[in-house]
């Protein structure tokens, strides 16, 4: 598919998968969830948590830090 060919890979991956993977890896590199949410153009930070598959413990910790 086009996405893979553009980066020299022989695979079948859609744009949605690449977008989710981008967000997940950004978080694992220490990028703030707020920044990732902004980069993914999410209106609600909770969407970003679900979208990139952050576990429930990290969800609660970060959400609680915002008083939500």
N, CA, C and O atoms as a CHARMM CRD file, in Angstrom:
* protein
*
  272
    1    1 UNK  N      0.83000  -1.19800   0.00000 PROA 1      0.00000
    2    1 UNK  CA     0.00000   0.00000   0.00000 PROA 1      0.00000
    3    1 UNK  C      0.86700   1.25100   0.00000 PROA 1      0.00000
    4    1 UNK  O      2.06100   1.18700   0.29200 PROA 1      0.00000
    5    2 UNK  N      0.27400   2.36700  -0.32200 PROA 2      0.00000
    6    2 UNK  CA     1.00600   3.62000  -0.50100 PROA 2      0.00000
    7    2 UNK  C      1.77800   4.04300   0.74500 PROA 2      0.00000
    8    2 UNK  O      2.92800   4.47100   0.64300 PROA 2      0.00000
    9    3 UNK  N      1.15700   3.92800   1.92500 PROA 3      0.00000
   10    3 UNK  CA     1.82200   4.37100   3.16200 PROA 3      0.00000
   11    3 UNK  C      3.13900   3.62900   3.36700 PROA 3      0.00000
   12    3 UNK  O      4.15800   4.23700   3.69500 PROA 3      0.00000
   13    4 UNK  N      3.11300   2.34500   3.17600 PROA 4      0.00000
   14    4 UNK  CA     4.32100   1.54700   3.37200 PROA 4      0.00000
   15    4 UNK  C      5.35600   1.81100   2.28500 PROA 4      0.00000
   16    4 UNK  O      6.54500   1.95000   2.57100 PROA 4      0.00000
   17    5 UNK  N      4.90100   1.87800   1.04600 PROA 5      0.00000
   18    5 UNK  CA     5.82900   2.12600  -0.06000 PROA 5      0.00000
   19    5 UNK  C      6.54600   3.46000   0.10300 PROA 5      0.00000
   20    5 UNK  O      7.72400   3.57800  -0.23500 PROA 5      0.00000
   21    6 UNK  N      5.83700   4.47000   0.62200 PROA 6      0.00000
   22    6 UNK  CA     6.43800   5.79700   0.80400 PROA 6      0.00000
   23    6 UNK  C      7.63100   5.77400   1.75100 PROA 6      0.00000
   24    6 UNK  O      8.53400   6.60300   1.64100 PROA 6      0.00000
   25    7 UNK  N      7.63500   4.81500   2.69000 PROA 7      0.00000
   26    7 UNK  CA     8.74900   4.73100   3.64000 PROA 7      0.00000
   27    7 UNK  C      9.62400   3.50500   3.38800 PROA 7      0.00000
   28    7 UNK  O     10.46400   3.14900   4.21400 PROA 7      0.00000
   29    8 UNK  N      9.41600   2.86700   2.24100 PROA 8      0.00000
   30    8 UNK  CA    10.27600   1.76500   1.84000 PROA 8      0.00000
   31    8 UNK  C      9.99200   0.43300   2.50900 PROA 8      0.00000
   32    8 UNK  O     10.88000  -0.41500   2.59000 PROA 8      0.00000
   33    9 UNK  N      8.76700   0.23200   2.99100 PROA 9      0.00000
   34    9 UNK  CA     8.41100  -1.03000   3.63400 PROA 9      0.00000
   35    9 UNK  C      7.48700  -1.84300   2.74100 PROA 9      0.00000
   36    9 UNK  O      6.71700  -1.29300   1.95400 PROA 9      0.00000
   37   10 UNK  N      7.57500  -3.15700   2.87300 PROA 10     0.00000
   38   10 UNK  CA     6.68300  -4.05300   2.14400 PROA 10     0.00000
   39   10 UNK  C      5.65700  -4.59500   3.13500 PROA 10     0.00000
   40   10 UNK  O      5.84400  -5.67100   3.70300 PROA 10     0.00000
   41   11 UNK  N      4.58900  -3.85700   3.33700 PROA 11     0.00000
   42   11 UNK  CA     3.57200  -4.24500   4.30900 PROA 11     0.00000
   43   11 UNK  C      2.23100  -3.63900   3.91700 PROA 11     0.00000
   44   11 UNK  O      2.13200  -2.85500   2.97300 PROA 11     0.00000
   45   12 UNK  N      1.21500  -4.01800   4.65800 PROA 12     0.00000
   46   12 UNK  CA    -0.11500  -3.45200   4.43400 PROA 12     0.00000
   47   12 UNK  C     -0.58100  -2.82000   5.74100 PROA 12     0.00000
   48   12 UNK  O     -1.03300  -3.51500   6.65000 PROA 12     0.00000
   49   13 UNK  N     -0.47100  -1.52000   5.82500 PROA 13     0.00000
   50   13 UNK  CA    -0.85800  -0.77800   7.02100 PROA 13     0.00000
   51   13 UNK  C     -1.61600   0.45700   6.57000 PROA 13     0.00000
   52   13 UNK  O     -1.19300   1.15400   5.64700 PROA 13     0.00000
   53   14 UNK  N     -2.73000   0.72400   7.22100 PROA 14     0.00000
   54   14 UNK  CA    -3.51700   1.90100   6.88100 PROA 14     0.00000
   55   14 UNK  C     -3.05500   3.13600   7.63700 PROA 14     0.00000
   56   14 UNK  O     -2.28600   3.05100   8.59500 PROA 14     0.00000
   57   15 UNK  N     -3.53400   4.26400   7.19400 PROA 15     0.00000
   58   15 UNK  CA    -3.19100   5.53300   7.82900 PROA 15     0.00000
   59   15 UNK  C     -3.60000   5.59600   9.28800 PROA 15     0.00000
   60   15 UNK  O     -2.89300   6.18300  10.10700 PROA 15     0.00000
   61   16 UNK  N     -4.73500   4.99700   9.62100 PROA 16     0.00000
   62   16 UNK  CA    -5.22000   5.01500  11.00200 PROA 16     0.00000
   63   16 UNK  C     -4.25000   4.28900  11.93100 PROA 16     0.00000
   64   16 UNK  O     -3.96600   4.76200  13.03200 PROA 16     0.00000
   65   17 UNK  N     -3.74700   3.14700  11.48800 PROA 17     0.00000
   66   17 UNK  CA    -2.78200   2.38700  12.28400 PROA 17     0.00000
   67   17 UNK  C     -1.50400   3.18300  12.48300 PROA 17     0.00000
   68   17 UNK  O     -0.95600   3.21900  13.58400 PROA 17     0.00000
   69   18 UNK  N     -1.03400   3.81400  11.43400 PROA 18     0.00000
   70   18 UNK  CA     0.18200   4.62200  11.54400 PROA 18     0.00000
   71   18 UNK  C     -0.01700   5.79500  12.49500 PROA 18     0.00000
   72   18 UNK  O      0.88300   6.13200  13.26500 PROA 18     0.00000
   73   19 UNK  N     -1.17100   6.40400  12.44400 PROA 19     0.00000
   74   19 UNK  CA    -1.48500   7.54700  13.31100 PROA 19     0.00000
   75   19 UNK  C     -1.50900   7.12300  14.78100 PROA 19     0.00000
   76   19 UNK  O     -0.94800   7.80700  15.63600 PROA 19     0.00000
   77   20 UNK  N     -2.15900   5.99300  15.07000 PROA 20     0.00000
   78   20 UNK  CA    -2.21500   5.48900  16.43800 PROA 20     0.00000
   79   20 UNK  C     -0.81900   5.12300  16.93600 PROA 20     0.00000
   80   20 UNK  O     -0.45600   5.42200  18.07300 PROA 20     0.00000
   81   21 UNK  N     -0.04600   4.47700  16.07400 PROA 21     0.00000
   82   21 UNK  CA     1.30500   4.07000  16.43900 PROA 21     0.00000
   83   21 UNK  C      2.18200   5.28600  16.70100 PROA 21     0.00000
   84   21 UNK  O      2.98700   5.28200  17.63200 PROA 21     0.00000
   85   22 UNK  N      2.03300   6.31400  15.89800 PROA 22     0.00000
   86   22 UNK  CA     2.76700   7.56100  16.10100 PROA 22     0.00000
   87   22 UNK  C      2.47900   8.11900  17.49600 PROA 22     0.00000
   88   22 UNK  O      3.40400   8.45500  18.23500 PROA 22     0.00000
   89   23 UNK  N      1.20600   8.21700  17.85200 PROA 23     0.00000
   90   23 UNK  CA     0.82500   8.74000  19.16300 PROA 23     0.00000
   91   23 UNK  C      1.36600   7.89600  20.29600 PROA 23     0.00000
   92   23 UNK  O      1.86900   8.42700  21.28700 PROA 23     0.00000
   93   24 UNK  N      1.26600   6.59200  20.15600 PROA 24     0.00000
   94   24 UNK  CA     1.74900   5.68100  21.19500 PROA 24     0.00000
   95   24 UNK  C      3.25600   5.83600  21.39200 PROA 24     0.00000
   96   24 UNK  O      3.72300   5.95900  22.52500 PROA 24     0.00000
   97   25 UNK  N      4.00300   5.83100  20.31900 PROA 25     0.00000
   98   25 UNK  CA     5.46200   5.93600  20.43200 PROA 25     0.00000
   99   25 UNK  C      5.89900   7.30600  20.94600 PROA 25     0.00000
  100   25 UNK  O      6.89300   7.41100  21.66600 PROA 25     0.00000
  101   26 UNK  N      5.17700   8.33500  20.58800 PROA 26     0.00000
  102   26 UNK  CA     5.48400   9.66100  21.14000 PROA 26     0.00000
  103   26 UNK  C      5.34400   9.62800  22.66100 PROA 26     0.00000
  104   26 UNK  O      6.19000  10.16100  23.37900 PROA 26     0.00000
  105   27 UNK  N      4.27700   9.00300  23.14700 PROA 27     0.00000
  106   27 UNK  CA     4.04700   8.91800  24.59400 PROA 27     0.00000
  107   27 UNK  C      5.14200   8.10900  25.26800 PROA 27     0.00000
  108   27 UNK  O      5.61300   8.48500  26.34200 PROA 27     0.00000
  109   28 UNK  N      5.55400   7.00500  24.65900 PROA 28     0.00000
  110   28 UNK  CA     6.60100   6.16500  25.23800 PROA 28     0.00000
  111   28 UNK  C      7.94700   6.88900  25.26100 PROA 28     0.00000
  112   28 UNK  O      8.83200   6.52100  26.03300 PROA 28     0.00000
  113   29 UNK  N      8.10700   7.90300  24.43000 PROA 29     0.00000
  114   29 UNK  CA     9.33000   8.71000  24.41800 PROA 29     0.00000
  115   29 UNK  C      9.24400   9.88400  25.39100 PROA 29     0.00000
  116   29 UNK  O     10.16800  10.69200  25.47900 PROA 29     0.00000
  117   30 UNK  N      8.12700   9.97500  26.12400 PROA 30     0.00000
  118   30 UNK  CA     7.99600  11.00200  27.15100 PROA 30     0.00000
  119   30 UNK  C      7.30200  12.27900  26.71300 PROA 30     0.00000
  120   30 UNK  O      7.26200  13.24700  27.47200 PROA 30     0.00000
  121   31 UNK  N      6.75700  12.30300  25.50900 PROA 31     0.00000
  122   31 UNK  CA     6.02700  13.48500  25.04700 PROA 31     0.00000
  123   31 UNK  C      4.73500  13.59100  25.85200 PROA 31     0.00000
  124   31 UNK  O      4.06400  12.58600  26.08900 PROA 31     0.00000
  125   32 UNK  N      4.39000  14.79100  26.26800 PROA 32     0.00000
  126   32 UNK  CA     3.20200  14.98000  27.10200 PROA 32     0.00000
  127   32 UNK  C      1.93800  14.59300  26.34800 PROA 32     0.00000
  128   32 UNK  O      1.84200  14.75300  25.13200 PROA 32     0.00000
  129   33 UNK  N      0.97600  14.08100  27.10200 PROA 33     0.00000
  130   33 UNK  CA    -0.28900  13.67000  26.50500 PROA 33     0.00000
  131   33 UNK  C     -1.00600  14.86500  25.88300 PROA 33     0.00000
  132   33 UNK  O     -1.72600  14.71900  24.89500 PROA 33     0.00000
  133   34 UNK  N     -0.80600  16.04300  26.46400 PROA 34     0.00000
  134   34 UNK  CA    -1.42000  17.25300  25.90800 PROA 34     0.00000
  135   34 UNK  C     -0.86500  17.54900  24.52100 PROA 34     0.00000
  136   34 UNK  O     -1.60600  17.89700  23.60100 PROA 34     0.00000
  137   35 UNK  N      0.44200  17.40700  24.38600 PROA 35     0.00000
  138   35 UNK  CA     1.09800  17.66800  23.09700 PROA 35     0.00000
  139   35 UNK  C      0.64200  16.65400  22.04700 PROA 35     0.00000
  140   35 UNK  O      0.36000  17.00900  20.90200 PROA 35     0.00000
  141   36 UNK  N      0.57700  15.39900  22.45400 PROA 36     0.00000
  142   36 UNK  CA     0.12900  14.35500  21.53400 PROA 36     0.00000
  143   36 UNK  C     -1.30900  14.61000  21.11600 PROA 36     0.00000
  144   36 UNK  O     -1.64900  14.48900  19.93900 PROA 36     0.00000
  145   37 UNK  N     -2.14900  14.96200  22.07500 PROA 37     0.00000
  146   37 UNK  CA    -3.55000  15.25600  21.78900 PROA 37     0.00000
  147   37 UNK  C     -3.65500  16.37600  20.76200 PROA 37     0.00000
  148   37 UNK  O     -4.47000  16.32300  19.84000 PROA 37     0.00000
  149   38 UNK  N     -2.81500  17.38900  20.94000 PROA 38     0.00000
  150   38 UNK  CA    -2.79800  18.50600  20.00200 PROA 38     0.00000
  151   38 UNK  C     -2.32200  18.06200  18.61900 PROA 38     0.00000
  152   38 UNK  O     -2.91300  18.43800  17.60700 PROA 38     0.00000
  153   39 UNK  N     -1.27000  17.27200  18.57600 PROA 39     0.00000
  154   39 UNK  CA    -0.73900  16.79400  17.30000 PROA 39     0.00000
  155   39 UNK  C     -1.74500  15.92200  16.55100 PROA 39     0.00000
  156   39 UNK  O     -1.79700  15.93300  15.32100 PROA 39     0.00000
  157   40 UNK  N     -2.54000  15.16800  17.30600 PROA 40     0.00000
  158   40 UNK  CA    -3.54700  14.30400  16.68900 PROA 40     0.00000
  159   40 UNK  C     -4.86300  15.03600  16.45200 PROA 40     0.00000
  160   40 UNK  O     -5.81800  14.47300  15.91800 PROA 40     0.00000
  161   41 UNK  N     -4.89300  16.30100  16.85900 PROA 41     0.00000
  162   41 UNK  CA    -6.07100  17.14900  16.67000 PROA 41     0.00000
  163   41 UNK  C     -7.31600  16.60400  17.38000 PROA 41     0.00000
  164   41 UNK  O     -8.42400  16.65000  16.84600 PROA 41     0.00000
  165   42 UNK  N     -7.10300  16.08500  18.60100 PROA 42     0.00000
  166   42 UNK  CA    -8.22500  15.61000  19.41000 PROA 42     0.00000
  167   42 UNK  C     -8.76900  16.76700  20.23300 PROA 42     0.00000
  168   42 UNK  O     -8.00400  17.58100  20.75100 PROA 42     0.00000
  169   43 UNK  N    -10.07000  16.83800  20.35100 PROA 43     0.00000
  170   43 UNK  CA   -10.71500  17.90500  21.13600 PROA 43     0.00000
  171   43 UNK  C    -10.72600  17.60100  22.62300 PROA 43     0.00000
  172   43 UNK  O    -10.84200  18.51000  23.44500 PROA 43     0.00000
  173   44 UNK  N    -10.60500  16.33200  22.97100 PROA 44     0.00000
  174   44 UNK  CA   -10.68600  15.91400  24.36000 PROA 44     0.00000
  175   44 UNK  C     -9.52300  14.97400  24.65400 PROA 44     0.00000
  176   44 UNK  O     -9.28600  14.02000  23.91300 PROA 44     0.00000
  177   45 UNK  N     -8.80600  15.24500  25.72900 PROA 45     0.00000
  178   45 UNK  CA    -7.63000  14.44700  26.07800 PROA 45     0.00000
  179   45 UNK  C     -7.99100  12.98800  26.35600 PROA 45     0.00000
  180   45 UNK  O     -7.16900  12.09600  26.14800 PROA 45     0.00000
  181   46 UNK  N     -9.21300  12.74300  26.82200 PROA 46     0.00000
  182   46 UNK  CA    -9.63700  11.36400  27.09000 PROA 46     0.00000
  183   46 UNK  C     -9.67900  10.54800  25.80200 PROA 46     0.00000
  184   46 UNK  O     -9.42400   9.34400  25.81800 PROA 46     0.00000
  185   47 UNK  N     -9.99700  11.19500  24.70100 PROA 47     0.00000
  186   47 UNK  CA    -9.98800  10.51900  23.39700 PROA 47     0.00000
  187   47 UNK  C     -8.57100  10.06300  23.07500 PROA 47     0.00000
  188   47 UNK  O     -8.36700   8.95800  22.57100 PROA 47     0.00000
  189   48 UNK  N     -7.60500  10.90700  23.36300 PROA 48     0.00000
  190   48 UNK  CA    -6.20700  10.57500  23.08900 PROA 48     0.00000
  191   48 UNK  C     -5.77300   9.37100  23.91000 PROA 48     0.00000
  192   48 UNK  O     -5.08600   8.49000  23.39300 PROA 48     0.00000
  193   49 UNK  N     -6.16300   9.31800  25.18000 PROA 49     0.00000
  194   49 UNK  CA    -5.82600   8.16200  26.01600 PROA 49     0.00000
  195   49 UNK  C     -6.34100   6.87200  25.38800 PROA 49     0.00000
  196   49 UNK  O     -5.59700   5.90000  25.25500 PROA 49     0.00000
  197   50 UNK  N     -7.61100   6.86700  25.00400 PROA 50     0.00000
  198   50 UNK  CA    -8.21000   5.67200  24.39700 PROA 50     0.00000
  199   50 UNK  C     -7.56000   5.37200  23.04700 PROA 50     0.00000
  200   50 UNK  O     -7.27700   4.21800  22.72500 PROA 50     0.00000
  201   51 UNK  N     -7.33200   6.39800  22.28500 PROA 51     0.00000
  202   51 UNK  CA    -6.82200   6.26200  20.92200 PROA 51     0.00000
  203   51 UNK  C     -5.46300   5.58400  20.88200 PROA 51     0.00000
  204   51 UNK  O     -5.22800   4.71300  20.04500 PROA 51     0.00000
  205   52 UNK  N     -4.56800   5.97500  21.77700 PROA 52     0.00000
  206   52 UNK  CA    -3.21700   5.41300  21.73400 PROA 52     0.00000
  207   52 UNK  C     -3.03200   4.24500  22.68800 PROA 52     0.00000
  208   52 UNK  O     -1.93700   3.68900  22.78200 PROA 52     0.00000
  209   53 UNK  N     -4.10500   3.86100  23.40600 PROA 53     0.00000
  210   53 UNK  CA    -4.06900   2.64900  24.21300 PROA 53     0.00000
  211   53 UNK  C     -3.26000   2.74600  25.48300 PROA 53     0.00000
  212   53 UNK  O     -2.64100   1.76600  25.89800 PROA 53     0.00000
  213   54 UNK  N     -3.25200   3.90500  26.10900 PROA 54     0.00000
  214   54 UNK  CA    -2.57200   4.03000  27.39400 PROA 54     0.00000
  215   54 UNK  C     -3.34900   3.21700  28.41200 PROA 54     0.00000
  216   54 UNK  O     -4.58000   3.23600  28.41800 PROA 54     0.00000
  217   55 UNK  N     -2.63500   2.50100  29.27600 PROA 55     0.00000
  218   55 UNK  CA    -3.32100   1.63600  30.23100 PROA 55     0.00000
  219   55 UNK  C     -4.10000   2.44000  31.27100 PROA 55     0.00000
  220   55 UNK  O     -3.85800   3.63100  31.46600 PROA 55     0.00000
  221   56 UNK  N     -5.03100   1.76700  31.93000 PROA 56     0.00000
  222   56 UNK  CA    -5.93400   2.43500  32.86800 PROA 56     0.00000
  223   56 UNK  C     -5.20900   3.11400  34.01900 PROA 56     0.00000
  224   56 UNK  O     -5.61800   4.19400  34.44600 PROA 56     0.00000
  225   57 UNK  N     -4.13800   2.50700  34.53300 PROA 57     0.00000
  226   57 UNK  CA    -3.41000   3.12500  35.64100 PROA 57     0.00000
  227   57 UNK  C     -2.80600   4.46000  35.22500 PROA 57     0.00000
  228   57 UNK  O     -2.89600   5.44000  35.96400 PROA 57     0.00000
  229   58 UNK  N     -2.19600   4.50300  34.05300 PROA 58     0.00000
  230   58 UNK  CA    -1.62600   5.76000  33.57800 PROA 58     0.00000
  231   58 UNK  C     -2.72700   6.75200  33.25900 PROA 58     0.00000
  232   58 UNK  O     -2.58300   7.94700  33.51700 PROA 58     0.00000
  233   59 UNK  N     -3.82600   6.26700  32.70000 PROA 59     0.00000
  234   59 UNK  CA    -4.98400   7.13800  32.45600 PROA 59     0.00000
  235   59 UNK  C     -5.39400   7.84700  33.73100 PROA 59     0.00000
  236   59 UNK  O     -5.48400   9.07400  33.76700 PROA 59     0.00000
  237   60 UNK  N     -5.63800   7.08200  34.76400 PROA 60     0.00000
  238   60 UNK  CA    -6.12500   7.63700  36.02800 PROA 60     0.00000
  239   60 UNK  C     -5.12300   8.61300  36.62000 PROA 60     0.00000
  240   60 UNK  O     -5.49600   9.68200  37.10300 PROA 60     0.00000
  241   61 UNK  N     -3.85400   8.24400  36.58000 PROA 61     0.00000
  242   61 UNK  CA    -2.80800   9.10300  37.13700 PROA 61     0.00000
  243   61 UNK  C     -2.77400  10.45800  36.43700 PROA 61     0.00000
  244   61 UNK  O     -2.74600  11.49800  37.09500 PROA 61     0.00000
  245   62 UNK  N     -2.77600  10.44800  35.12900 PROA 62     0.00000
  246   62 UNK  CA    -2.69300  11.70000  34.37800 PROA 62     0.00000
  247   62 UNK  C     -3.98500  12.49700  34.49200 PROA 62     0.00000
  248   62 UNK  O     -3.94700  13.70900  34.70100 PROA 62     0.00000
  249   63 UNK  N     -5.12900  11.83100  34.35800 PROA 63     0.00000
  250   63 UNK  CA    -6.40900  12.53700  34.46500 PROA 63     0.00000
  251   63 UNK  C     -6.55300  13.16300  35.84500 PROA 63     0.00000
  252   63 UNK  O     -7.00500  14.30100  35.96300 PROA 63     0.00000
  253   64 UNK  N     -6.17500  12.43300  36.88600 PROA 64     0.00000
  254   64 UNK  CA    -6.26200  12.97300  38.24400 PROA 64     0.00000
  255   64 UNK  C     -5.34700  14.17500  38.43100 PROA 64     0.00000
  256   64 UNK  O     -5.67000  15.08000  39.20100 PROA 64     0.00000
  257   65 UNK  N     -4.21900  14.19900  37.74500 PROA 65     0.00000
  258   65 UNK  CA    -3.30800  15.33600  37.87400 PROA 65     0.00000
  259   65 UNK  C     -3.93000  16.61500  37.32400 PROA 65     0.00000
  260   65 UNK  O     -3.49200  17.71600  37.65900 PROA 65     0.00000
  261   66 UNK  N     -4.95600  16.47100  36.47700 PROA 66     0.00000
  262   66 UNK  CA    -5.66800  17.62800  35.94600 PROA 66     0.00000
  263   66 UNK  C     -6.92500  17.93500  36.74400 PROA 66     0.00000
  264   66 UNK  O     -7.63600  18.89600  36.45000 PROA 66     0.00000
  265   67 UNK  N     -7.19500  17.11800  37.75100 PROA 67     0.00000
  266   67 UNK  CA    -8.39100  17.33000  38.55200 PROA 67     0.00000
  267   67 UNK  C     -9.65900  16.94200  37.81900 PROA 67     0.00000
  268   67 UNK  O    -10.73200  17.46400  38.12200 PROA 67     0.00000
  269   68 UNK  N     -9.55400  16.03500  36.85800 PROA 68     0.00000
  270   68 UNK  CA   -10.72200  15.60400  36.07500 PROA 68     0.00000
  271   68 UNK  C    -11.33300  14.34900  36.66000 PROA 68     0.00000
  272   68 UNK  O    -12.32300  13.84100  36.13300 PROA 68     0.00000
